[in-house]
C-alpha cells in the first residue's frame, strides 16, 4: 500500500467500489482489493433507468440561473421528460414527490438548501452552478 492510501472497509468479497467509468452496457469499476492492497479494474453491470420526471429548483437571485433553467426545461421537454420547476424557497412540500431526479440551479447554498427535502423524498440531485 502506498503512503497516504487508506484501505476501505471489507465487504463480503473483500472489495469495495471506489470509482466507476462509463462504457457500454457494463461499467468498469476501480475496486480496492483488501488482499492485495491495490486497485483492480472489474466489469460490473449497473442498470440505469432513464429520467422521465425531472424537477428543477432555481435560485432566481443568481445571474443567468433563470435563463439556464429555461433552456434545460425546454431541452428536457423536447426529449419527452416531464418537468416541474420552482423558484420558491423553502420548497413546496410536494415539489419532489414522484420525481426521478432534481436539477438545482444556483450555487452551493441552493444545493445544500434542497438536499434535506431530496433526501427525504429519495430523489438524487444534479447541481448546476450559475
N, C-alpha and C positions, 0 to 999 in steps of 0.2 A: 504494500500500500504506500502511495506517495505521501509525502509530508502535507498535511492540511486536509487530506481526504478523510472523511468520517464514514464508516460503513452504515448502511441503513439497517433498521430492524429486520430480522429474518421473517420471511413468510414461510408457508409450508414447503415451498421449493427452494428455500434459502435465496430467493431472488426478489428484487423489487424493481418496478419500472421507474426509471429516472428521467426519461425523455422519449418522445415519440416523433418520428419523422414520417410525414405522409408519403404514400406511394401506392397507387392502385387500390385493390380491394383490401389488402393487408397493410399493416404499418410496420416499419422497422423500429423496434424499441431498444433503447440503451438500458440494459438491466445490470444492476450491481450484483455480482455473484459473491456471496459471503464465504464461499470455499476458497476462491482464488483471489479475493480482494481486488477485483478488476471489473471494468465494464465489459459486457459482451453484447453483441447485437443479436437479436432474435426477431423472427416474424410473428406477429400476433394479429388476430382478426379483431377489429374494433368496429362494431356496427354503428353506422352513423345515420340517424334519421334526418330527413330533410326538414328545414324550418318551414312551417306552414302558417304559423301565427307569431308575429313579431311585435312586441311592444316597444315604444320609443318614449324616453324621458329626456326632455330638452331643457337646459338652463338658458332661458331667453336672454339673460343678462350677459352671456358670453358672446363676444363678437363672432359672427359667422355661424353660430350654432343653429339658428333657425333656418338659414339657407341650406346648411348641410343636412339638416333633418328633412327639409322639403325634398331635396334631391334623393336621399336614401329611401324615403317613403315612396316616392314615385318609382324608383328602381325596384323596390320590393313588390309594389302593386303590379308593375309590368311583368313580374316573374310569377304572379299568381299567389303572392303571400298576403295573407290578411294582416293588416296593421292597425295599431291603436296608438295614438300619440297624446301626450300630455305635457304641458308646460307648468303644471301645478306642483307645488311642494308645500307640505307633505303630499305624497301620492294619494290619489283617490283609492279607497280600500279595495276596489275590485279591478284596478288597472292591470295587475299582473295575472289575474285568475285566467287559467286556460291558455296561457301563452307558452310558446316553446322556448323563447329567449327574450331578453330585453336589451336594447341598444341604448346606452346612456351617453348623451352628447352634452359636454360641458367641460368639466375639469375633475380633478381628484375629489374635491368636496362633493360634487354632484354624484359621483360614483359611490362614494362612501355613504352618502345620504340614502341612496336607493338600496344598498346592499342588505340591510336588515329585512326589508319587505321582500326582496328577491329570495333571500334565504328561507324566509317563512313560507313563501309560495313554491319553493323548489325550482326557481327559474334561473338559469345561468345568465350572467351579464356579459355584454360586449361593450367595452369602453371606447369612446372616441373623444379625444381632447381637441377642443376648438380654440 
